[in-house]
Amino acid sequence: MTLRSGSGSLAPARQNDWVPNPGYRRHLYRDDAVVLRVQKLGESDRIITLLTRRHGRLRAVARGVRRTTSRFGARLEPFGHIDLQFAGSPEGVGSSLHSVSQVEAVALYGKDFLGDYPRYTAASAIAETAERLTPVEREPSLRLFQLTLGALKALAKAEHAGSLVLDAYLLRGMAVAGWAPAITECAVCGTPGQHAAFSVPAGGAVCPDCRPPGAAHPSPATIGLMNALTVGDWGVADASEVPVRRECSGLVAAHLQWHMERALRSLPLVDRRENP
């Protein structure tokens, strides 16, 4: 299994056009998206943070969704894959906040693990990472969208431990951002091989000649697990032992937060005590 999603099954006619609505003061356009975060607004509204397929990360106001009579409030919960119609300019002309005028559920993955704390916390860390990796609104990032959608789908199917899915997502997300740690070669000189030391400031695995002071010395199995998660070798990943997974998670989190220059709030809450 891979953390990938295809291009989707939406009809072509519903995907792209920004079409004027003569009876509305703004324009309408459609896209499909993953819900990353929701915030309360006023007494009955919400601000929804979305990672869309074609328009990158954006925020939209969903009016009245906190009322019990709302037609689509349940579809705008975190971790869901939805198809939306927005009122607003896809180029960002005018207000920075769009308005949600229509929502259809494609797959509401959150309902599959709301009662599973390890998978729920892993999904929360994935959503926060996706938001942090898209600092500029409306800047398309199809690879990150597909990666995020695939990771949430993997958590919903529960075919792999949530911590493994999360670490695979973080490693591949860093590759999309250009921060991938060196694993199969020295981060400094490029000498190929599985090196014994790992330095976050240096960029990953380092050979004996390039090893800086304070470099970590993870087990060979840990470096092997990092490589397996990066390339999608789930046979190796699923067979890994709990101590190896924990050491791998520590290195991945340290590398990610070094490049982000601040900690992820959700990462310390991830429950890694699940069964392998």
C-alpha positions as CSV (number, residue, x, y, z in Angstrom):
1,M,0.0,0.0,0.0
2,T,1.2,3.5,-0.8
3,L,0.3,6.9,0.7
4,R,-1.0,8.1,-2.6
5,S,-4.3,9.2,-4.0
6,G,-5.3,9.2,-7.6
7,S,-6.5,12.3,-9.4
8,G,-10.0,11.7,-8.0
9,S,-13.3,10.5,-9.5
10,L,-15.0,13.9,-9.9
11,A,-16.6,14.6,-13.3
12,P,-14.4,16.9,-15.4
13,A,-17.3,19.4,-15.8
14,R,-17.2,20.0,-12.0
15,Q,-13.5,20.6,-11.5
16,N,-12.2,23.8,-12.9
17,D,-14.3,26.7,-14.2
18,W,-14.7,30.0,-12.4
19,V,-18.1,30.9,-13.6
20,P,-20.1,34.1,-12.9
21,N,-23.5,33.8,-11.2
22,P,-25.6,36.7,-12.5
23,G,-27.7,36.8,-9.3
24,Y,-24.7,36.8,-6.9
25,R,-22.2,39.6,-6.1
26,R,-19.2,37.3,-6.3
27,H,-18.2,34.5,-8.6
28,L,-18.5,30.7,-8.1
29,Y,-15.9,28.0,-8.6
30,R,-15.5,24.4,-7.5
31,D,-12.7,22.3,-6.2
32,D,-12.2,19.2,-4.0
33,A,-10.3,19.5,-0.7
34,V,-9.2,17.9,2.5
35,V,-10.5,19.7,5.7
36,L,-7.4,20.5,7.9
37,R,-8.9,22.6,10.6
38,V,-12.2,24.3,11.8
39,Q,-12.6,27.4,13.9
40,K,-15.7,28.9,15.5
41,L,-16.9,32.2,14.0
42,G,-19.7,34.1,15.7
43,E,-22.7,32.1,17.1
44,S,-23.3,29.7,14.2
45,D,-20.5,30.0,11.6
46,R,-17.1,28.4,11.1
47,I,-13.9,29.2,9.3
48,I,-12.7,26.1,7.5
49,T,-9.0,25.7,6.6
50,L,-8.8,23.5,3.5
51,L,-6.0,22.0,1.3
52,T,-7.5,21.9,-2.2
53,R,-6.5,20.0,-5.2
54,R,-6.0,22.9,-7.6
55,H,-5.9,26.1,-5.5
56,G,-3.6,25.1,-2.6
57,R,-4.5,26.0,1.0
58,L,-7.3,28.4,1.5
59,R,-9.8,29.4,4.2
60,A,-13.5,29.8,3.7
61,V,-16.5,30.8,5.8
62,A,-19.2,28.2,6.2
63,R,-22.3,30.1,7.5
64,G,-24.8,28.5,9.8
65,V,-23.0,25.1,10.0
66,R,-23.1,25.0,13.8
67,R,-26.9,25.1,13.8
68,T,-28.7,21.8,14.2
69,T,-30.6,22.5,11.0
70,S,-27.5,22.9,8.9
71,R,-27.6,20.8,5.7
72,F,-23.9,20.2,5.5
73,G,-22.3,20.9,8.9
74,A,-21.3,17.3,9.4
75,R,-19.4,17.3,6.1
76,L,-17.1,20.1,7.2
77,E,-15.3,18.2,9.9
78,P,-11.6,17.7,10.0
79,F,-10.0,15.0,7.9
80,G,-12.8,14.7,5.4
81,H,-12.4,14.7,1.6
82,I,-15.1,16.9,0.2
83,D,-16.2,18.6,-3.0
84,L,-17.1,22.2,-2.6
85,Q,-18.5,25.2,-4.4
86,F,-17.0,28.5,-3.3
87,A,-18.2,32.1,-3.7
88,G,-15.1,34.2,-4.2
89,S,-12.2,34.8,-6.6
90,P,-9.8,31.8,-7.0
91,E,-7.0,34.4,-7.7
92,G,-7.6,36.1,-4.3
93,V,-9.1,39.3,-5.6
94,G,-11.1,41.0,-2.9
95,S,-11.7,39.3,0.4
96,S,-9.2,36.7,1.6
97,L,-12.0,34.6,2.9
98,H,-14.2,32.6,0.5
99,S,-17.8,31.5,1.3
100,V,-18.8,27.9,1.1
101,S,-22.1,27.7,-0.9
102,Q,-22.3,23.9,-1.5
103,V,-20.6,20.8,0.0
104,E,-20.7,17.2,-1.1
105,A,-18.9,14.4,0.8
106,V,-16.4,12.3,-1.1
107,A,-15.0,10.3,1.9
108,L,-15.3,11.4,5.5
109,Y,-12.3,9.6,6.9
110,G,-12.5,11.2,10.3
111,K,-15.5,9.1,11.3
112,D,-13.4,5.9,10.9
113,F,-11.0,6.8,13.7
114,L,-12.7,9.3,16.0
115,G,-12.7,6.6,18.7
116,D,-9.1,5.6,18.1
117,Y,-6.8,8.0,20.0
118,P,-3.5,6.9,18.3
119,R,-4.9,7.3,14.8
120,Y,-6.8,10.5,15.7
121,T,-3.6,12.1,17.0
122,A,-1.6,11.0,14.0
123,A,-4.3,12.5,11.7
124,S,-4.1,15.8,13.7
125,A,-0.3,15.9,13.3
126,I,-0.7,15.2,9.5
127,A,-3.3,18.1,9.2
128,E,-1.1,20.5,11.1
129,T,1.9,19.6,9.0
130,A,0.0,20.0,5.8
131,E,-1.0,23.5,6.9
132,R,2.5,24.5,7.9
133,L,4.0,23.2,4.6
134,T,1.7,25.5,2.6
135,P,2.6,28.9,4.1
136,V,1.3,30.8,1.1
137,E,-2.5,30.7,0.5
138,R,-3.7,29.7,-3.0
139,E,-0.4,28.3,-4.1
140,P,-1.2,25.0,-5.7
141,S,0.6,21.9,-4.3
142,L,-0.9,18.8,-6.0
143,R,1.8,16.4,-4.6
144,L,1.1,17.5,-1.0
145,F,-2.6,17.3,-1.5
146,Q,-2.4,13.7,-2.9
147,L,0.0,12.8,-0.1
148,T,-2.3,14.2,2.6
149,L,-5.3,12.5,1.2
150,G,-3.5,9.2,0.9
151,A,-2.3,9.4,4.5
152,L,-5.7,10.0,5.9
153,K,-7.1,7.2,3.7
154,A,-4.4,4.9,5.1
155,L,-5.3,5.8,8.7
156,A,-9.0,5.2,8.0
157,K,-8.2,1.7,6.6
158,A,-6.0,0.9,9.6
159,E,-3.8,-1.4,7.6
160,H,-0.6,0.0,9.2
161,A,0.2,1.4,12.6
162,G,-0.8,5.1,12.9
163,S,2.7,6.1,13.9
164,L,4.2,4.5,10.8
165,V,1.7,6.3,8.5
166,L,2.5,9.6,10.3
167,D,6.3,9.2,9.9
168,A,5.9,8.1,6.3
169,Y,3.9,11.2,5.7
170,L,6.4,13.5,7.4
171,L,9.3,12.1,5.5
172,R,7.5,12.4,2.1
173,G,6.2,15.8,3.0
174,M,9.7,17.0,3.7
175,A,10.7,15.6,0.3
176,V,8.0,17.7,-1.3
177,A,9.2,20.8,0.6
178,G,12.9,20.1,-0.3
179,W,13.9,19.1,3.2
180,A,14.3,15.3,2.8
181,P,16.9,13.9,5.1
182,A,19.8,12.0,3.5
183,I,19.4,8.3,4.3
184,T,21.3,6.3,1.7
185,E,24.2,8.6,1.3
186,C,26.2,11.1,3.3
187,A,24.4,14.4,3.7
188,V,27.7,16.3,3.4
189,C,29.9,14.6,0.8
190,G,27.4,12.3,-0.8
191,T,29.3,9.1,-0.2
192,P,26.7,6.3,-0.8
193,G,26.0,3.7,1.9
194,Q,24.2,3.3,5.1
195,H,26.2,5.4,7.5
196,A,26.2,5.0,11.3
197,A,25.7,8.6,12.3
198,F,22.8,11.0,11.9
199,S,23.0,14.8,12.2
200,V,19.9,16.9,11.9
201,P,21.8,20.2,11.3
202,A,24.0,18.4,8.7
203,G,20.9,17.1,6.9
204,G,20.7,13.5,7.7
205,A,23.0,10.5,7.7
206,V,26.7,11.3,7.7
207,C,29.9,9.3,7.0
208,P,32.7,9.1,9.6
209,D,34.8,11.8,7.8
210,C,31.9,14.3,7.9
211,R,30.3,13.4,11.2
212,P,30.0,16.6,13.3
213,P,30.2,16.6,17.1
214,G,27.0,15.6,18.8
215,A,25.7,13.5,15.9
216,A,23.3,10.7,16.9
217,H,24.1,7.0,16.4
218,P,20.8,5.3,15.6
219,S,20.6,1.6,15.1
220,P,21.0,0.3,11.5
221,A,17.4,-0.9,11.8
222,T,16.2,2.6,12.4
223,I,17.9,4.0,9.3
224,G,16.5,1.0,7.4
225,L,13.0,1.9,8.7
226,M,13.4,5.5,7.6
227,N,14.3,4.4,4.1
228,A,11.4,1.9,4.0
229,L,8.9,4.6,5.0
230,T,10.3,6.9,2.4
231,V,10.1,4.5,-0.5
232,G,6.9,2.7,0.6
233,D,8.3,-0.7,1.6
234,W,5.5,-1.6,4.0
235,G,6.7,-5.2,4.5
236,V,9.8,-3.9,6.2
237,A,8.0,-1.1,8.0
238,D,5.2,-3.3,9.4
239,A,7.8,-5.9,10.7
240,S,9.8,-3.3,12.6
241,E,10.0,-3.4,16.4
242,V,8.6,-0.8,18.7
243,P,12.0,0.6,20.0
244,V,13.1,1.0,16.4
245,R,9.9,2.9,15.5
246,R,10.3,5.2,18.5
247,E,13.9,6.0,17.6
248,C,12.8,6.6,14.0
249,S,10.0,8.9,15.1
250,G,12.4,10.9,17.2
251,L,14.8,11.5,14.3
252,V,12.0,12.4,11.9
253,A,10.3,14.8,14.3
254,A,13.7,16.5,15.1
255,H,14.5,16.9,11.4
256,L,11.1,18.3,10.5
257,Q,11.0,20.8,13.4
258,W,14.6,21.9,12.7
259,H,13.5,23.0,9.2
260,M,10.2,24.5,10.3
261,E,12.1,26.4,13.1
262,R,9.3,25.8,15.6
263,A,7.6,22.8,17.1
264,L,4.3,21.3,15.9
265,R,1.7,21.6,18.7
266,S,0.0,18.3,17.8
267,L,3.2,16.1,17.6
268,P,3.8,15.6,21.3
269,L,0.2,14.4,21.7
270,V,0.6,11.5,19.2
271,D,0.1,8.2,21.0
272,R,2.8,5.8,19.9
273,R,1.8,3.0,22.4
274,E,-0.3,1.1,19.8
275,N,0.4,-2.5,19.0
276,P,2.8,-3.1,16.1
